[in-house]
Amino acid sequence: MTANNLQELLDQTGDTVGMLRSSQLGTYIYPVVPSEFTNWRREQKAWQETAVLFDQSHHMFNLFMSGPGAIELISDTGINSVANFPVDTAKQFVPVTPAGNVIGDGILFRLAEEEYVYVGRAPGANWLQFKGGTGGYDVDIRNDPRSPSRPYGKAVSRDLWRFQIQGPNAWPIIEKLNGGDVEQLKFFRMGTMTIAGETVRTLRHGMAGAPGLEIWGPYESYDRIREAVLEAGQEFGIEPVGSRAYSTNTLESGWIPSPLPAIYTGEELRPYREWLGADSYEATNAIAGSFVSDDIEDYYTNPWELGYGSFVKFDHDFVGRDALEALDRDAQRRKVTLEWNSDDLATLLASPVQGARYQFFDLPNANYGSSNFDQVVDADGTVLGVSMFTGISANEQKGLSLATVSPDVPHGAEVRVVWGEPDGGSAKSTVEPHEQFEVRAIVSPVPYATMARETYRGGWRTSGNA
């Protein structure tokens, strides 16, 4: 019988972990933007050495919320405080379940007194849309979904284009575009600037220790604005970044972008699972990696494990507050970077020409599921945590992964990442029969890049360092 929603799908399969580990969705696709403009190594190096144009127009949801009840909805669903959230600011927004586990995260912009937009992956947008539509809030909600993963040549359009100009040479490019000085607002403060005669909204951002901007405007001006940015940036060495390199900037900066939305259990969440479609992100998400448990809750993460502990504010009531207040924060896993042993990584990379014994390690992003969980173990095989996002940085000339590990594992410790799935691998479309391989790795700080670690504003990028 065809399932009409996620709950029916779970009832029919009776095996949530098996369903998600066998998903045919494959890896998370960053759609529409070309894979490479030059090559991924050159594009990665540009964000530390010159400047880059990130095109974020297609892979994220825009959820527009307006009305007097919007701020109440945001306060009731987020671990973040809204006590200080003036117009023209933004903050990272993190909702959790009643059990205190993370559903997702994204950036929340306050555009006007009663006007907000959430920008991020589907889980956070879905949760806000559900709660806003069923909770009796005086709020209007409009969802602008991400572009199709595979448009097959069909025309694609969004409400907004969204770019970032980042890197050491970003600010001279920004001021050249504007035809004069642009005030360097504080981090996550919003303003405006002029590009090609059009006033666009801006968000103060930063990368590689240098100020930069996220900019956005109506999709109809996409081509004109993009061409103007690249033309102005030519003398400063700007590189447009393709979808292949784009996702790997997080390896250096320290954000874990794809935790499993913790919504598959709990009777309180049954109405939500009945609201989610059988083709939703949550229903088709692919779990990958060497960590395998029969209990889907073993894949859930809480804010402290992902480095979001500093966001949790108990100055307001929100879904999951009681559970988070009861947690022993010092006992939670902490976010780290794992620096992979280069000799072991070379063994994996050589596998395709030596009989393909091991799970394929793609470049520069090696993740082969939407939510990735590789066991991190000590020399005796004791599980210390999970590695959740893996790839290669041309800047650091290292294989890196972002992980959450036991709090007593110190920086500098050698651990092992179990690469590949047990029993020859799952039925995912990204997996072929293989053996597992243990890669030695050094537990390292977050962010890994020295410049980012020394200059980034405190918060989710640095809290894993504590």
Secondary structure by P-SEA (a helix, b strand, c coil): cccccaaaaaaaaccaaaaaaacccccccccccccccccaaaaaaaaacbbbbbbccccbbbbbbbccaaaaaaaacccccccccccccccbbbbbcccccccbbbbbbbccccbbbbbcccaaaaaaaaaaacccccbbbbbbcccccccccccccccbbbbbbcccaaaaaaaaaacccccccccccccccccccbbbbbbbcccccbbbbbbcccccaaaaaaaaaaaaacccccccccccccccccccccccccccccccccccaaaaaaacccccccccbbbbcccccccccccccccccccccccccccccccaaaaaaacccccbbbbbbbbccaaaaaaaaaccccccccccccccccccccbbbbbbbcccccccccccbbbbbcccccccccccccccccccbbbbbbccccccccccccccbbbbbbbbbbbccccccccccccccccccccccc
